[in-house]
């Protein structure tokens, strides 16, 4: 984190917290070696913790306020780190689940068929090649129409032309042409 950013955070809390409390909070953040991009959020959590803290000298005995606050902040930072770790684990699991749900791209049975398909698509007019690329990227007919500034019917017409060329070359499209 840049020193400039740290000073800005310090300035944000200087009216709401005492200077020694802000320094103590920054010290705890640095002690736990938290990533700089998290400092704003962690400082906000610690500020809420500090505002809600009420020192009771009878319960504290000989323990100083600083010691109690240090322990509270350390426990809170540990809790935030555990929460972040659980969140990261969940995201990794979701990513793995997404990979399992997404079908693998079809691999041509033989390379000659793939080369022939590639040549056929390359022989299409440029606009129809753009449509093929957009379809391969998963774009909808409406999205292609919006991106190209053409009418949906125009895109459908060109898709039928592409389908006819592929069918004429002997490629099985997996559906009835015109259906």
C-alpha positions in Angstrom: 0.0 0.0 0.0 1.3 3.4 -0.8 2.1 5.7 2.0 -0.3 8.2 0.5 -3.2 5.8 0.7 -2.3 4.9 4.3 -2.3 8.7 5.2 -5.7 9.1 3.5 -7.2 6.3 5.6 -5.6 7.8 8.7 -7.2 11.1 7.8 -10.6 9.5 7.3 -10.7 8.2 10.9 -8.8 11.0 12.7 -12.0 12.8 13.7 -13.8 9.7 14.8 -11.1 7.9 16.7 -8.2 8.9 18.8 -4.8 9.0 17.2 -3.4 6.2 19.3 -6.4 4.0 18.4 -5.8 4.6 14.7 -2.1 3.8 15.1 -2.9 0.7 17.1 -5.3 -0.5 14.4 -2.7 0.1 11.6 -0.1 -1.7 13.7 -2.4 -4.7 14.0 -3.2 -4.6 10.2 0.5 -4.5 9.4 1.3 -7.2 12.0 -1.0 -9.6 10.3 0.5 -8.7 6.9 -2.9 -8.1 5.3 -2.9 -7.3 1.6 -3.0 -3.5 1.1 -6.2 -3.7 -1.0 -8.0 -5.0 2.2 -6.9 -2.2 4.5 -9.9 0.0 3.9 -12.4 -2.7 4.7 -10.4 -4.0 7.7 -9.9 -0.5 9.1 -13.7 0.1 8.8 -14.4 -3.1 10.8 -11.8 -2.2 13.4 -13.2 1.3 13.7 -16.7 -0.1 14.5 -15.1 -2.4 17.0 -13.3 0.5 18.6 -16.4 2.7 18.7 -18.5 0.0 20.4 -15.8 -0.8 23.0 -16.5 0.4 26.5 -13.6 0.0 29.0 -14.7 -1.3 32.4 -11.8 -0.8 34.9 -13.3 -3.2 37.4 -13.4 -6.1 34.9 -10.0 -5.2 33.4 -8.2 -5.3 36.7 -4.6 -4.2 36.0 -4.9 -4.8 32.2 -4.4 -1.7 30.1 -6.9 -0.5 27.6 -4.3 -0.9 24.8 -3.8 -4.6 25.7 -7.5 -5.3 25.7 -8.0 -3.5 22.3 -5.0 -5.2 20.8 -6.4 -8.6 21.8 -9.9 -7.7 20.4 -8.5 -6.4 17.1 -6.3 -9.5 16.7 -9.3 -11.8 17.3 -11.4 -9.8 14.9 -8.6 -9.8 12.2 -8.3 -13.6 12.6 -12.0 -14.0 12.2 -11.9 -11.9 9.0 -9.1 -14.0 7.6 -11.0 -17.2 8.4 -14.0 -15.7 6.7 -11.9 -14.8 3.6 -10.4 -18.3 3.5 -13.9 -19.9 3.6 -15.0 -17.5 0.9 -12.0 -18.4 -1.3 -12.6 -22.1 -0.8 -16.2 -21.7 -1.8 -15.2 -19.8 -4.9 -12.8 -22.5 -5.9 -15.4 -25.2 -5.4 -17.9 -23.3 -7.5 -15.2 -22.9 -10.2 -14.6 -26.6 -10.2 -18.4 -27.3 -10.3 -18.7 -24.9 -13.3 -15.9 -26.8 -15.1 -17.8 -30.0 -14.5 -21.0 -28.5 -15.9 -19.5 -27.0 -19.0 -19.3 -29.5 -21.9 -16.0 -30.1 -23.4 -15.6 -28.6 -26.9 -16.1 -31.3 -29.4 -12.9 -32.8 -30.9 -13.2 -33.7 -34.5 -13.0 -37.5 -35.2 -10.3 -36.9 -37.7 -8.2 -33.9 -38.5 -9.1 -34.0 -42.2 -12.7 -33.3 -41.3 -11.6 -30.4 -39.1 -9.4 -29.0 -41.9 -12.2 -29.3 -44.4 -14.6 -27.5 -42.1 -12.1 -24.8 -41.5 -11.6 -24.3 -45.3 -15.3 -24.2 -45.9 -15.9 -21.5 -43.3 -12.9 -19.6 -44.6 -14.5 -19.7 -48.1 -17.7 -18.0 -46.8 -18.2 -14.2 -47.3 -16.6 -12.1 -44.5 -19.9 -11.2 -42.9 -20.9 -14.9 -42.6 -17.5 -15.7 -41.1 -18.2 -13.1 -38.5 -21.5 -14.7 -37.7 -19.8 -18.1 -37.4 -17.2 -16.7 -35.0 -19.9 -15.0 -32.9 -21.9 -18.3 -32.8 -18.8 -20.2 -31.7 -18.4 -17.7 -28.8 -21.9 -18.4 -27.7 -23.6 -15.2 -28.9 -27.3 -15.3 -29.5 -28.9 -14.3 -32.8 -30.2 -11.1 -31.2 -26.7 -10.2 -29.8 -25.1 -10.7 -33.2 -27.8 -8.5 -34.8 -27.2 -5.8 -32.1 -23.4 -6.0 -32.5 -23.5 -5.8 -36.3 -26.3 -3.3 -36.6 -28.3 -5.7 -38.8 -31.9 -7.0 -38.4 -32.5 -10.3 -36.6 -34.1 -11.7 -39.8 -30.9 -10.8 -41.8 -28.8 -12.8 -39.3 -31.2 -15.7 -39.5 -31.0 -15.6 -43.4 -27.2 -15.7 -43.3 -27.3 -18.5 -40.8 -29.5 -20.5 -43.2 -27.0 -19.8 -46.0 -24.1 -21.0 -43.8 -26.1 -24.1 -42.9 -26.8 -24.8 -46.6 -23.2 -24.5 -47.5 -22.1 -26.8 -44.7 -24.9 -29.3 -45.6 -23.8 -29.3 -49.3 -20.3 -30.1 -48.2 -21.5 -33.1 -46.3 -21.4 -31.8 -42.8 -24.0 -33.1 -40.4 -25.4 -30.0 -38.5 -27.3 -32.2 -36.0 -30.6 -30.6 -36.9 -32.9 -30.4 -39.9 -32.2 -27.4 -42.1 -35.0 -24.9 -42.0 -36.5 -26.4 -38.8 
